[in-house]
Amino acid sequence: MIGVMMYPAISQEQPVLPPDSSVFTDTSDTLAVSEEEKKADIEGPVKYWADQIAFSVDKKKTYLTGNVRIEYLNMQLNAGKVVIDWDKNLMQATGIVDSTDSLGNPVYREQPVFEELGNEPIYGEKLEYNFRTQRGKVFEGRTSMPPGYYRGESIKKIGKQTLLVKD
């Protein structure tokens, strides 16, 4: 399925997926939006593709599952599962639990891969991205940027050549 959204125009006849506890809801201060930014519109269309697409009219959310690809301006995201909150212009991406390892920890497939034109991809277990501020955060992430490779509990890109890496 393919979708393009500038503003959510949603029919009540479309299916709604139940809330998923594996999609996190913590929005860190990195993605906080000022009052001025709340009034601004996003800069262009958000294009998306997925095996399954569902909408929640009341919550103004789009749920994408399976082979998800999202394009916005000069960025592209591939993931197993994505929830877009159109009120907050916030996207949250995760992989899909495939199995468990020998210790009982979940093993994911289709983990998020975030790419910006001209930059190395950032890989992680979870990702948050704000369409208005064009800022994001990757959890359990890894990437490379001259002069080296970076891995951490969270990675925030705050400039073209600046990463904040925690643990």
Disulfide bonds with the S-S distance in Angstrom:
none
